Amino acid sequence: MAEAERHGFGRLPVCIAKTQYSLTDQPQIRGVPAGFALHVREAAVRAGAGFVLVVAGDITTMPGLPARPRAWEIDLDPDGTVRGIA
């Protein structure tokens, strides 16, 4: 997180990917336990999507999309020319 701040990403919101069954990163500890530690596996800036991703525990993530995905910029001209793909 300190490295993300050094690179100018300190004001991005943080998204935590963890089990849906608990506030912890451990799905077997259900509900809202007290006095637990959250074990962070990795943290990474997802600049295109506009957030910092923190991965806790054993979970698979999916790609994040920005507020306006690039797909909105792609178009097809009447002659069949594709526009908006860099």
C-alpha positions, 0 to 999 in steps of 0.5 A: 500500500505504501508503494501504491501511495508513492506512485500517486494511487493513495486516494483510490478506493480499496476493494477487498476480495475475500470470502462472502461468508465471513468478515474474515478471510476464512469461510469456516468462521461464519458471520461477524466474529470479533478479534480476528486478523485478516490475512492479506495474500496480495495487494495491487493497483487496478488503475484502469478500474480505479481501485486498489485490490486487496486479496485476502485468503484463498479466493479467485478474482475476476477482471475489473472494468473502468466506469466506461469500458473501452468497448463503448468507443468501438464502432463499425463504419457502413463500409465495414471499417472498425473504429476505436481499436488501438 
